[in-house]
C-alpha cells in the first residue's frame, strides 16, 4: 500500500484529488493538510511514502515545505502540484528536494503514475513540464550540453549505465534487475552519481543524462 499525504489549501481541490487517488486500491491517503506548515507536521507524524504538495499555500508555501519535509523525513518522496508551470518554481522545487512535478490541469492518470513512480524511488515530471525543463532550465543550471557531457565523462562505465536507466525514469529495483545486481548496490551508485554530477536529486541527474545524450 502506498501511503500519501495530500496538501492543498482549497477543500474542493483536495476532495477531487483524494477521489482520484481513491480509485487506485493500492493507494491510501493517510492525512490531508491545508497549508505547508501543517503538511510538515503531518509528514513527520505519519511518514508517508509520498507527499503531494501544492506550491501556492498560506502559512508556509509548498516550496518552503518541500525543503523542510525532505530534511525532516528523507524517506518521503515529494510530488509538487500546481496550476501553472513557471520555470523558476520548477527549479526551486527541485532544489528543495522534490522528485516530481505535476500540473493540476493534467490527466488524472498522470497523478496516479506520478505517485507510483515517486513511491518506487523514481522521479516523475508531467510531459509538458519535462519538455520545458529540459529545453529551458537546463541550459542555465548546467551550462548546456557540453558541460553535461563533461560531467558524465567523469563517471565510471557502470555509473553511466545506472545514470542512463535512472534518466529513463526507472526505479532502483528495476535498475537492479536489469543490471543483475542487488538494489542496495544501485543505491550506492546513485549516491555516487549525484555527488559526482554535483546535483541534489534524481530529476536533476536525469536532466544531465538527457543533455549528455545517454538516452
Biotite code that builds the C-alpha atoms (Angstrom):
import biotite.structure as struc

atoms = struc.array([
    struc.Atom([0.000, 0.000, 0.000], chain_id="A", res_id=1, res_name="UNK", atom_name="CA", element="C"),
    struc.Atom([1.316, 3.449, -0.985], chain_id="A", res_id=2, res_name="UNK", atom_name="CA", element="C"),
    struc.Atom([0.665, 5.933, 1.826], chain_id="A", res_id=3, res_name="UNK", atom_name="CA", element="C"),
    struc.Atom([0.060, 9.506, 0.676], chain_id="A", res_id=4, res_name="UNK", atom_name="CA", element="C"),
    struc.Atom([-0.104, 12.894, 2.398], chain_id="A", res_id=5, res_name="UNK", atom_name="CA", element="C"),
    struc.Atom([-2.277, 15.308, 0.394], chain_id="A", res_id=6, res_name="UNK", atom_name="CA", element="C"),
    struc.Atom([-1.811, 19.062, 0.820], chain_id="A", res_id=7, res_name="UNK", atom_name="CA", element="C"),
    struc.Atom([-3.849, 21.843, -0.789], chain_id="A", res_id=8, res_name="UNK", atom_name="CA", element="C"),
    struc.Atom([-5.451, 24.926, 0.717], chain_id="A", res_id=9, res_name="UNK", atom_name="CA", element="C"),
    struc.Atom([-8.678, 24.518, -1.315], chain_id="A", res_id=10, res_name="UNK", atom_name="CA", element="C"),
    struc.Atom([-11.068, 21.909, 0.180], chain_id="A", res_id=11, res_name="UNK", atom_name="CA", element="C"),
    struc.Atom([-12.755, 21.135, -3.151], chain_id="A", res_id=12, res_name="UNK", atom_name="CA", element="C"),
    struc.Atom([-9.398, 20.573, -4.825], chain_id="A", res_id=13, res_name="UNK", atom_name="CA", element="C"),
    struc.Atom([-8.311, 18.265, -2.012], chain_id="A", res_id=14, res_name="UNK", atom_name="CA", element="C"),
    struc.Atom([-11.556, 16.313, -2.342], chain_id="A", res_id=15, res_name="UNK", atom_name="CA", element="C"),
    struc.Atom([-11.096, 15.942, -6.090], chain_id="A", res_id=16, res_name="UNK", atom_name="CA", element="C"),
    struc.Atom([-7.508, 14.753, -5.815], chain_id="A", res_id=17, res_name="UNK", atom_name="CA", element="C"),
    struc.Atom([-8.412, 12.384, -2.985], chain_id="A", res_id=18, res_name="UNK", atom_name="CA", element="C"),
    struc.Atom([-11.170, 10.906, -5.158], chain_id="A", res_id=19, res_name="UNK", atom_name="CA", element="C"),
    struc.Atom([-8.707, 10.244, -7.982], chain_id="A", res_id=20, res_name="UNK", atom_name="CA", element="C"),
    struc.Atom([-6.272, 8.574, -5.600], chain_id="A", res_id=21, res_name="UNK", atom_name="CA", element="C"),
    struc.Atom([-9.060, 6.509, -4.021], chain_id="A", res_id=22, res_name="UNK", atom_name="CA", element="C"),
    struc.Atom([-9.730, 4.932, -7.418], chain_id="A", res_id=23, res_name="UNK", atom_name="CA", element="C"),
    struc.Atom([-6.450, 3.025, -7.030], chain_id="A", res_id=24, res_name="UNK", atom_name="CA", element="C"),
    struc.Atom([-6.806, 0.245, -4.428], chain_id="A", res_id=25, res_name="UNK", atom_name="CA", element="C"),
    struc.Atom([-3.056, 0.320, -3.751], chain_id="A", res_id=26, res_name="UNK", atom_name="CA", element="C"),
    struc.Atom([-3.004, 3.999, -2.731], chain_id="A", res_id=27, res_name="UNK", atom_name="CA", element="C"),
    struc.Atom([-4.200, 5.299, 0.648], chain_id="A", res_id=28, res_name="UNK", atom_name="CA", element="C"),
    struc.Atom([-4.455, 8.958, 1.669], chain_id="A", res_id=29, res_name="UNK", atom_name="CA", element="C"),
    struc.Atom([-3.311, 8.817, 5.297], chain_id="A", res_id=30, res_name="UNK", atom_name="CA", element="C"),
    struc.Atom([-3.545, 12.559, 6.033], chain_id="A", res_id=31, res_name="UNK", atom_name="CA", element="C"),
    struc.Atom([-4.641, 15.848, 4.492], chain_id="A", res_id=32, res_name="UNK", atom_name="CA", element="C"),
    struc.Atom([-3.251, 19.316, 5.151], chain_id="A", res_id=33, res_name="UNK", atom_name="CA", element="C"),
    struc.Atom([-4.477, 22.810, 4.257], chain_id="A", res_id=34, res_name="UNK", atom_name="CA", element="C"),
    struc.Atom([-1.117, 24.620, 4.431], chain_id="A", res_id=35, res_name="UNK", atom_name="CA", element="C"),
    struc.Atom([2.580, 23.977, 4.263], chain_id="A", res_id=36, res_name="UNK", atom_name="CA", element="C"),
    struc.Atom([3.228, 24.120, 7.998], chain_id="A", res_id=37, res_name="UNK", atom_name="CA", element="C"),
    struc.Atom([0.534, 21.529, 8.652], chain_id="A", res_id=38, res_name="UNK", atom_name="CA", element="C"),
    struc.Atom([1.984, 19.402, 5.851], chain_id="A", res_id=39, res_name="UNK", atom_name="CA", element="C"),
    struc.Atom([5.413, 19.352, 7.506], chain_id="A", res_id=40, res_name="UNK", atom_name="CA", element="C"),
    struc.Atom([3.904, 18.372, 10.862], chain_id="A", res_id=41, res_name="UNK", atom_name="CA", element="C"),
    struc.Atom([1.778, 15.600, 9.340], chain_id="A", res_id=42, res_name="UNK", atom_name="CA", element="C"),
    struc.Atom([4.689, 14.308, 7.284], chain_id="A", res_id=43, res_name="UNK", atom_name="CA", element="C"),
    struc.Atom([6.740, 13.916, 10.454], chain_id="A", res_id=44, res_name="UNK", atom_name="CA", element="C"),
    struc.Atom([3.821, 12.284, 12.275], chain_id="A", res_id=45, res_name="UNK", atom_name="CA", element="C"),
    struc.Atom([2.743, 9.849, 9.530], chain_id="A", res_id=46, res_name="UNK", atom_name="CA", element="C"),
    struc.Atom([5.955, 9.409, 7.486], chain_id="A", res_id=47, res_name="UNK", atom_name="CA", element="C"),
    struc.Atom([4.069, 8.767, 4.232], chain_id="A", res_id=48, res_name="UNK", atom_name="CA", element="C"),
    struc.Atom([5.653, 7.262, 1.144], chain_id="A", res_id=49, res_name="UNK", atom_name="CA", element="C"),
    struc.Atom([4.612, 10.269, -0.935], chain_id="A", res_id=50, res_name="UNK", atom_name="CA", element="C"),
    struc.Atom([3.712, 13.853, -0.038], chain_id="A", res_id=51, res_name="UNK", atom_name="CA", element="C"),
    struc.Atom([1.616, 15.743, -2.605], chain_id="A", res_id=52, res_name="UNK", atom_name="CA", element="C"),
    struc.Atom([2.208, 19.463, -2.144], chain_id="A", res_id=53, res_name="UNK", atom_name="CA", element="C"),
    struc.Atom([0.535, 22.434, -3.786], chain_id="A", res_id=54, res_name="UNK", atom_name="CA", element="C"),
    struc.Atom([3.028, 25.228, -4.467], chain_id="A", res_id=55, res_name="UNK", atom_name="CA", element="C"),
    struc.Atom([0.916, 28.245, -3.516], chain_id="A", res_id=56, res_name="UNK", atom_name="CA", element="C"),
    struc.Atom([-0.369, 27.842, 0.061], chain_id="A", res_id=57, res_name="UNK", atom_name="CA", element="C"),
    struc.Atom([-0.817, 30.018, 3.164], chain_id="A", res_id=58, res_name="UNK", atom_name="CA", element="C"),
    struc.Atom([1.332, 29.974, 6.323], chain_id="A", res_id=59, res_name="UNK", atom_name="CA", element="C"),
    struc.Atom([4.168, 28.108, 4.583], chain_id="A", res_id=60, res_name="UNK", atom_name="CA", element="C"),
    struc.Atom([4.182, 27.691, 0.825], chain_id="A", res_id=61, res_name="UNK", atom_name="CA", element="C"),
    struc.Atom([4.975, 24.442, -0.961], chain_id="A", res_id=62, res_name="UNK", atom_name="CA", element="C"),
    struc.Atom([8.480, 25.479, -1.951], chain_id="A", res_id=63, res_name="UNK", atom_name="CA", element="C"),
    struc.Atom([9.441, 26.036, 1.685], chain_id="A", res_id=64, res_name="UNK", atom_name="CA", element="C"),
    struc.Atom([7.534, 22.966, 2.843], chain_id="A", res_id=65, res_name="UNK", atom_name="CA", element="C"),
    struc.Atom([9.286, 20.609, 0.433], chain_id="A", res_id=66, res_name="UNK", atom_name="CA", element="C"),
    struc.Atom([12.675, 21.604, 1.810], chain_id="A", res_id=67, res_name="UNK", atom_name="CA", element="C"),
    struc.Atom([11.541, 21.032, 5.396], chain_id="A", res_id=68, res_name="UNK", atom_name="CA", element="C"),
    struc.Atom([9.894, 17.689, 4.621], chain_id="A", res_id=69, res_name="UNK", atom_name="CA", element="C"),
    struc.Atom([12.904, 16.451, 2.679], chain_id="A", res_id=70, res_name="UNK", atom_name="CA", element="C"),
    struc.Atom([15.174, 17.368, 5.572], chain_id="A", res_id=71, res_name="UNK", atom_name="CA", element="C"),
    struc.Atom([12.916, 16.006, 8.350], chain_id="A", res_id=72, res_name="UNK", atom_name="CA", element="C"),
    struc.Atom([11.561, 12.907, 6.595], chain_id="A", res_id=73, res_name="UNK", atom_name="CA", element="C"),
    struc.Atom([14.058, 11.884, 3.892], chain_id="A", res_id=74, res_name="UNK", atom_name="CA", element="C"),
    struc.Atom([12.149, 8.668, 3.244], chain_id="A", res_id=75, res_name="UNK", atom_name="CA", element="C"),
    struc.Atom([9.147, 10.615, 1.960], chain_id="A", res_id=76, res_name="UNK", atom_name="CA", element="C"),
    struc.Atom([9.170, 11.485, -1.734], chain_id="A", res_id=77, res_name="UNK", atom_name="CA", element="C"),
    struc.Atom([7.646, 14.854, -2.588], chain_id="A", res_id=78, res_name="UNK", atom_name="CA", element="C"),
    struc.Atom([5.482, 15.386, -5.675], chain_id="A", res_id=79, res_name="UNK", atom_name="CA", element="C"),
    struc.Atom([4.590, 19.012, -6.396], chain_id="A", res_id=80, res_name="UNK", atom_name="CA", element="C"),
    struc.Atom([1.203, 20.104, -7.776], chain_id="A", res_id=81, res_name="UNK", atom_name="CA", element="C"),
    struc.Atom([0.378, 23.454, -9.359], chain_id="A", res_id=82, res_name="UNK", atom_name="CA", element="C"),
    struc.Atom([-1.994, 25.113, -11.798], chain_id="A", res_id=83, res_name="UNK", atom_name="CA", element="C"),
    struc.Atom([0.856, 26.610, -13.820], chain_id="A", res_id=84, res_name="UNK", atom_name="CA", element="C"),
    struc.Atom([4.487, 25.814, -14.566], chain_id="A", res_id=85, res_name="UNK", atom_name="CA", element="C"),
    struc.Atom([6.851, 28.726, -14.104], chain_id="A", res_id=86, res_name="UNK", atom_name="CA", element="C"),
    struc.Atom([10.441, 27.715, -14.756], chain_id="A", res_id=87, res_name="UNK", atom_name="CA", element="C"),
    struc.Atom([11.739, 29.372, -11.607], chain_id="A", res_id=88, res_name="UNK", atom_name="CA", element="C"),
    struc.Atom([9.220, 27.485, -9.465], chain_id="A", res_id=89, res_name="UNK", atom_name="CA", element="C"),
    struc.Atom([10.130, 24.162, -11.058], chain_id="A", res_id=90, res_name="UNK", atom_name="CA", element="C"),
    struc.Atom([13.797, 24.823, -10.393], chain_id="A", res_id=91, res_name="UNK", atom_name="CA", element="C"),
    struc.Atom([13.150, 25.940, -6.815], chain_id="A", res_id=92, res_name="UNK", atom_name="CA", element="C"),
    struc.Atom([11.033, 22.847, -6.101], chain_id="A", res_id=93, res_name="UNK", atom_name="CA", element="C"),
    struc.Atom([13.742, 20.534, -7.413], chain_id="A", res_id=94, res_name="UNK", atom_name="CA", element="C"),
    struc.Atom([16.394, 22.401, -5.447], chain_id="A", res_id=95, res_name="UNK", atom_name="CA", element="C"),
    struc.Atom([14.302, 21.840, -2.335], chain_id="A", res_id=96, res_name="UNK", atom_name="CA", element="C"),
    struc.Atom([14.313, 18.099, -2.911], chain_id="A", res_id=97, res_name="UNK", atom_name="CA", element="C"),
    struc.Atom([11.085, 17.458, -4.848], chain_id="A", res_id=98, res_name="UNK", atom_name="CA", element="C"),
    struc.Atom([11.211, 14.341, -7.023], chain_id="A", res_id=99, res_name="UNK", atom_name="CA", element="C"),
    struc.Atom([8.289, 15.183, -9.277], chain_id="A", res_id=100, res_name="UNK", atom_name="CA", element="C"),
    struc.Atom([6.144, 17.946, -10.699], chain_id="A", res_id=101, res_name="UNK", atom_name="CA", element="C"),
    struc.Atom([2.541, 17.728, -11.964], chain_id="A", res_id=102, res_name="UNK", atom_name="CA", element="C"),
    struc.Atom([0.019, 20.212, -13.313], chain_id="A", res_id=103, res_name="UNK", atom_name="CA", element="C"),
    struc.Atom([-3.434, 20.158, -11.751], chain_id="A", res_id=104, res_name="UNK", atom_name="CA", element="C"),
    struc.Atom([-4.839, 20.559, -15.238], chain_id="A", res_id=105, res_name="UNK", atom_name="CA", element="C"),
    struc.Atom([-3.205, 17.306, -16.366], chain_id="A", res_id=106, res_name="UNK", atom_name="CA", element="C"),
    struc.Atom([-4.713, 13.886, -16.946], chain_id="A", res_id=107, res_name="UNK", atom_name="CA", element="C"),
    struc.Atom([-5.724, 12.116, -13.680], chain_id="A", res_id=108, res_name="UNK", atom_name="CA", element="C"),
    struc.Atom([-3.736, 9.128, -14.919], chain_id="A", res_id=109, res_name="UNK", atom_name="CA", element="C"),
    struc.Atom([-0.603, 11.253, -14.666], chain_id="A", res_id=110, res_name="UNK", atom_name="CA", element="C"),
    struc.Atom([-1.349, 11.802, -10.977], chain_id="A", res_id=111, res_name="UNK", atom_name="CA", element="C"),
    struc.Atom([-1.567, 8.066, -10.313], chain_id="A", res_id=112, res_name="UNK", atom_name="CA", element="C"),
    struc.Atom([1.529, 7.378, -12.409], chain_id="A", res_id=113, res_name="UNK", atom_name="CA", element="C"),
    struc.Atom([3.419, 10.114, -10.587], chain_id="A", res_id=114, res_name="UNK", atom_name="CA", element="C"),
    struc.Atom([2.511, 8.829, -7.130], chain_id="A", res_id=115, res_name="UNK", atom_name="CA", element="C"),
    struc.Atom([3.543, 5.295, -8.090], chain_id="A", res_id=116, res_name="UNK", atom_name="CA", element="C"),
    struc.Atom([6.842, 6.476, -9.576], chain_id="A", res_id=117, res_name="UNK", atom_name="CA", element="C"),
    struc.Atom([7.783, 8.547, -6.527], chain_id="A", res_id=118, res_name="UNK", atom_name="CA", element="C"),
    struc.Atom([6.827, 5.685, -4.187], chain_id="A", res_id=119, res_name="UNK", atom_name="CA", element="C"),
    struc.Atom([9.096, 3.374, -6.204], chain_id="A", res_id=120, res_name="UNK", atom_name="CA", element="C"),
    struc.Atom([12.025, 5.727, -5.675], chain_id="A", res_id=121, res_name="UNK", atom_name="CA", element="C"),
    struc.Atom([11.966, 7.136, -9.199], chain_id="A", res_id=122, res_name="UNK", atom_name="CA", element="C"),
    struc.Atom([11.326, 10.681, -10.418], chain_id="A", res_id=123, res_name="UNK", atom_name="CA", element="C"),
    struc.Atom([8.296, 11.902, -12.348], chain_id="A", res_id=124, res_name="UNK", atom_name="CA", element="C"),
    struc.Atom([7.617, 15.018, -14.387], chain_id="A", res_id=125, res_name="UNK", atom_name="CA", element="C"),
    struc.Atom([4.450, 15.714, -16.325], chain_id="A", res_id=126, res_name="UNK", atom_name="CA", element="C"),
    struc.Atom([5.371, 15.562, -20.046], chain_id="A", res_id=127, res_name="UNK", atom_name="CA", element="C"),
    struc.Atom([4.783, 19.279, -20.595], chain_id="A", res_id=128, res_name="UNK", atom_name="CA", element="C"),
    struc.Atom([6.907, 20.149, -17.564], chain_id="A", res_id=129, res_name="UNK", atom_name="CA", element="C"),
    struc.Atom([9.683, 17.769, -18.600], chain_id="A", res_id=130, res_name="UNK", atom_name="CA", element="C"),
    struc.Atom([9.884, 19.324, -22.053], chain_id="A", res_id=131, res_name="UNK", atom_name="CA", element="C"),
    struc.Atom([10.109, 22.864, -20.705], chain_id="A", res_id=132, res_name="UNK", atom_name="CA", element="C"),
    struc.Atom([12.592, 21.914, -18.024], chain_id="A", res_id=133, res_name="UNK", atom_name="CA", element="C"),
    struc.Atom([14.937, 20.172, -20.430], chain_id="A", res_id=134, res_name="UNK", atom_name="CA", element="C"),
    struc.Atom([14.707, 22.885, -23.062], chain_id="A", res_id=135, res_name="UNK", atom_name="CA", element="C"),
    struc.Atom([14.865, 25.960, -20.828], chain_id="A", res_id=136, res_name="UNK", atom_name="CA", element="C"),
    struc.Atom([16.016, 25.348, -17.266], chain_id="A", res_id=137, res_name="UNK", atom_name="CA", element="C"),
    struc.Atom([18.867, 23.006, -18.041], chain_id="A", res_id=138, res_name="UNK", atom_name="CA", element="C"),
    struc.Atom([20.765, 25.468, -20.165], chain_id="A", res_id=139, res_name="UNK", atom_name="CA", element="C"),
    struc.Atom([21.013, 27.944, -17.305], chain_id="A", res_id=140, res_name="UNK", atom_name="CA", element="C"),
    struc.Atom([21.570, 25.465, -14.485], chain_id="A", res_id=141, res_name="UNK", atom_name="CA", element="C"),
    struc.Atom([24.046, 23.100, -16.105], chain_id="A", res_id=142, res_name="UNK", atom_name="CA", element="C"),
    struc.Atom([25.706, 25.386, -18.669], chain_id="A", res_id=143, res_name="UNK", atom_name="CA", element="C"),
    struc.Atom([24.492, 23.350, -21.622], chain_id="A", res_id=144, res_name="UNK", atom_name="CA", element="C"),
    struc.Atom([25.138, 20.006, -23.209], chain_id="A", res_id=145, res_name="UNK", atom_name="CA", element="C"),
    struc.Atom([28.923, 20.396, -23.282], chain_id="A", res_id=146, res_name="UNK", atom_name="CA", element="C"),
    struc.Atom([29.139, 20.672, -19.513], chain_id="A", res_id=147, res_name="UNK", atom_name="CA", element="C"),
    struc.Atom([26.724, 17.775, -19.106], chain_id="A", res_id=148, res_name="UNK", atom_name="CA", element="C"),
    struc.Atom([28.856, 15.567, -21.340], chain_id="A", res_id=149, res_name="UNK", atom_name="CA", element="C"),
    struc.Atom([31.984, 16.581, -19.441], chain_id="A", res_id=150, res_name="UNK", atom_name="CA", element="C"),
    struc.Atom([30.305, 15.698, -16.141], chain_id="A", res_id=151, res_name="UNK", atom_name="CA", element="C"),
    struc.Atom([29.196, 12.300, -17.458], chain_id="A", res_id=152, res_name="UNK", atom_name="CA", element="C"),
    struc.Atom([32.694, 11.609, -18.785], chain_id="A", res_id=153, res_name="UNK", atom_name="CA", element="C"),
    struc.Atom([33.877, 11.733, -15.184], chain_id="A", res_id=154, res_name="UNK", atom_name="CA", element="C"),
    struc.Atom([31.700, 8.758, -14.247], chain_id="A", res_id=155, res_name="UNK", atom_name="CA", element="C"),
    struc.Atom([32.753, 5.135, -14.377], chain_id="A", res_id=156, res_name="UNK", atom_name="CA", element="C"),
    struc.Atom([31.238, 2.946, -17.143], chain_id="A", res_id=157, res_name="UNK", atom_name="CA", element="C"),
    struc.Atom([28.947, 1.297, -14.590], chain_id="A", res_id=158, res_name="UNK", atom_name="CA", element="C"),
    struc.Atom([27.817, 4.650, -13.203], chain_id="A", res_id=159, res_name="UNK", atom_name="CA", element="C"),
    struc.Atom([26.971, 5.767, -16.748], chain_id="A", res_id=160, res_name="UNK", atom_name="CA", element="C"),
    struc.Atom([24.846, 2.637, -17.176], chain_id="A", res_id=161, res_name="UNK", atom_name="CA", element="C"),
    struc.Atom([22.985, 3.389, -13.955], chain_id="A", res_id=162, res_name="UNK", atom_name="CA", element="C"),
    struc.Atom([22.562, 7.054, -14.937], chain_id="A", res_id=163, res_name="UNK", atom_name="CA", element="C"),
    struc.Atom([21.070, 6.105, -18.304], chain_id="A", res_id=164, res_name="UNK", atom_name="CA", element="C"),
    struc.Atom([18.489, 3.855, -16.659], chain_id="A", res_id=165, res_name="UNK", atom_name="CA", element="C"),
    struc.Atom([17.793, 6.470, -13.984], chain_id="A", res_id=166, res_name="UNK", atom_name="CA", element="C"),
    struc.Atom([17.311, 9.031, -16.748], chain_id="A", res_id=167, res_name="UNK", atom_name="CA", element="C"),
    struc.Atom([14.745, 6.753, -18.355], chain_id="A", res_id=168, res_name="UNK", atom_name="CA", element="C"),
    struc.Atom([12.697, 7.036, -15.161], chain_id="A", res_id=169, res_name="UNK", atom_name="CA", element="C"),
    struc.Atom([13.346, 3.552, -13.790], chain_id="A", res_id=170, res_name="UNK", atom_name="CA", element="C"),
    struc.Atom([13.198, 2.964, -10.012], chain_id="A", res_id=171, res_name="UNK", atom_name="CA", element="C"),
    struc.Atom([16.130, 1.375, -8.181], chain_id="A", res_id=172, res_name="UNK", atom_name="CA", element="C"),
    struc.Atom([14.525, -2.071, -8.098], chain_id="A", res_id=173, res_name="UNK", atom_name="CA", element="C"),
    struc.Atom([14.138, -2.186, -11.893], chain_id="A", res_id=174, res_name="UNK", atom_name="CA", element="C"),
    struc.Atom([17.665, -0.854, -12.446], chain_id="A", res_id=175, res_name="UNK", atom_name="CA", element="C"),
    struc.Atom([18.977, -3.605, -10.169], chain_id="A", res_id=176, res_name="UNK", atom_name="CA", element="C"),
    struc.Atom([17.031, -6.233, -12.109], chain_id="A", res_id=177, res_name="UNK", atom_name="CA", element="C"),
    struc.Atom([18.359, -5.055, -15.460], chain_id="A", res_id=178, res_name="UNK", atom_name="CA", element="C"),
    struc.Atom([21.957, -4.867, -14.274], chain_id="A", res_id=179, res_name="UNK", atom_name="CA", element="C"),
    struc.Atom([21.744, -8.132, -12.288], chain_id="A", res_id=180, res_name="UNK", atom_name="CA", element="C"),
    struc.Atom([22.811, -6.551, -9.001], chain_id="A", res_id=181, res_name="UNK", atom_name="CA", element="C"),
    struc.Atom([21.113, -6.081, -5.635], chain_id="A", res_id=182, res_name="UNK", atom_name="CA", element="C"),
    struc.Atom([19.090, -2.927, -5.005], chain_id="A", res_id=183, res_name="UNK", atom_name="CA", element="C"),
    struc.Atom([21.482, -1.778, -2.290], chain_id="A", res_id=184, res_name="UNK", atom_name="CA", element="C"),
    struc.Atom([24.276, -1.640, -4.857], chain_id="A", res_id=185, res_name="UNK", atom_name="CA", element="C"),
    struc.Atom([22.162, 0.579, -7.104], chain_id="A", res_id=186, res_name="UNK", atom_name="CA", element="C"),
    struc.Atom([21.540, 2.963, -4.186], chain_id="A", res_id=187, res_name="UNK", atom_name="CA", element="C"),
    struc.Atom([25.294, 3.253, -3.659], chain_id="A", res_id=188, res_name="UNK", atom_name="CA", element="C"),
    struc.Atom([25.786, 4.017, -7.360], chain_id="A", res_id=189, res_name="UNK", atom_name="CA", element="C"),
    struc.Atom([23.015, 6.641, -7.345], chain_id="A", res_id=190, res_name="UNK", atom_name="CA", element="C"),
    struc.Atom([24.524, 8.384, -4.324], chain_id="A", res_id=191, res_name="UNK", atom_name="CA", element="C"),
    struc.Atom([27.911, 8.443, -6.039], chain_id="A", res_id=192, res_name="UNK", atom_name="CA", element="C"),
    struc.Atom([26.394, 9.722, -9.295], chain_id="A", res_id=193, res_name="UNK", atom_name="CA", element="C"),
    struc.Atom([24.607, 12.601, -7.585], chain_id="A", res_id=194, res_name="UNK", atom_name="CA", element="C"),
    struc.Atom([27.808, 13.593, -5.818], chain_id="A", res_id=195, res_name="UNK", atom_name="CA", element="C"),
    struc.Atom([29.968, 13.399, -8.945], chain_id="A", res_id=196, res_name="UNK", atom_name="CA", element="C"),
    struc.Atom([27.479, 15.335, -11.071], chain_id="A", res_id=197, res_name="UNK", atom_name="CA", element="C"),
    struc.Atom([27.057, 17.907, -8.281], chain_id="A", res_id=198, res_name="UNK", atom_name="CA", element="C"),
    struc.Atom([23.250, 17.645, -8.363], chain_id="A", res_id=199, res_name="UNK", atom_name="CA", element="C"),
    struc.Atom([20.871, 17.157, -5.454], chain_id="A", res_id=200, res_name="UNK", atom_name="CA", element="C"),
    struc.Atom([18.249, 14.716, -6.736], chain_id="A", res_id=201, res_name="UNK", atom_name="CA", element="C"),
    struc.Atom([17.308, 12.147, -9.379], chain_id="A", res_id=202, res_name="UNK", atom_name="CA", element="C"),
    struc.Atom([15.410, 14.606, -11.560], chain_id="A", res_id=203, res_name="UNK", atom_name="CA", element="C"),
    struc.Atom([18.464, 16.799, -12.000], chain_id="A", res_id=204, res_name="UNK", atom_name="CA", element="C"),
    struc.Atom([20.590, 13.713, -12.696], chain_id="A", res_id=205, res_name="UNK", atom_name="CA", element="C"),
    struc.Atom([18.054, 12.606, -15.322], chain_id="A", res_id=206, res_name="UNK", atom_name="CA", element="C"),
    struc.Atom([18.329, 16.011, -16.996], chain_id="A", res_id=207, res_name="UNK", atom_name="CA", element="C"),
    struc.Atom([22.101, 15.612, -17.193], chain_id="A", res_id=208, res_name="UNK", atom_name="CA", element="C"),
    struc.Atom([21.590, 12.188, -18.773], chain_id="A", res_id=209, res_name="UNK", atom_name="CA", element="C"),
    struc.Atom([19.302, 13.725, -21.408], chain_id="A", res_id=210, res_name="UNK", atom_name="CA", element="C"),
    struc.Atom([21.641, 16.626, -22.125], chain_id="A", res_id=211, res_name="UNK", atom_name="CA", element="C"),
    struc.Atom([24.664, 14.339, -22.387], chain_id="A", res_id=212, res_name="UNK", atom_name="CA", element="C"),
    struc.Atom([22.892, 12.141, -24.920], chain_id="A", res_id=213, res_name="UNK", atom_name="CA", element="C"),
    struc.Atom([22.790, 8.981, -22.807], chain_id="A", res_id=214, res_name="UNK", atom_name="CA", element="C"),
    struc.Atom([19.146, 8.318, -23.720], chain_id="A", res_id=215, res_name="UNK", atom_name="CA", element="C"),
])
